[in-house]
């Protein structure tokens, strides 16, 4: 699998769509929770994925 150019028009359009969705709903997951979840991958105590909520 190749590396995707983060500046490609389709990637920027997806980023804009996601930002618009966040601004509309104000739902998201704090980075600290995402980081803790990712750090638990492959361990004996893997955390469930965090759920979006109003921020």
C-alpha positions in Angstrom: 0.0 0.0 0.0 1.4 3.4 -1.0 1.7 6.5 1.0 -1.2 8.9 0.4 -0.3 12.6 -0.2 -2.0 14.5 2.6 -2.3 17.5 0.3 -4.2 15.6 -2.5 -7.5 17.4 -3.4 -9.6 14.4 -2.4 -7.9 14.2 1.1 -8.3 17.9 1.6 -12.0 17.6 0.6 -12.5 14.7 3.1 -10.8 16.8 5.8 -13.1 19.8 5.0 -16.2 17.4 5.1 -15.2 16.1 8.5 -14.5 19.5 9.9 -17.9 20.7 8.7 -19.6 17.7 10.3 -17.8 18.4 13.6 -18.8 22.1 13.5 -22.4 21.0 12.9 -22.6 18.3 15.5 -19.8 19.3 17.9 -19.2 15.5 18.4 -15.7 14.1 18.6 -13.2 12.1 20.6 -10.5 13.9 22.7 -7.0 13.1 21.5 -6.0 11.8 25.0 -8.7 9.0 24.7 -7.6 8.1 21.1 -4.0 7.9 22.2 -4.8 5.7 25.2 -6.8 3.4 23.0 -4.1 3.2 20.4 -1.4 2.5 23.0 -3.5 -0.4 24.3 -3.4 -2.2 20.9 -1.6 -5.5 21.0 -1.5 -5.6 24.8 -3.3 -8.0 27.1 -5.6 -5.1 28.2 -6.8 -3.7 24.9 -9.3 -0.8 25.4 -12.5 -0.6 23.4 -12.6 2.3 20.9 -13.6 5.6 22.4 -17.1 6.8 21.4 -17.7 10.3 20.0 -19.6 12.7 22.2 -20.5 16.4 22.4 -17.3 18.5 23.0 
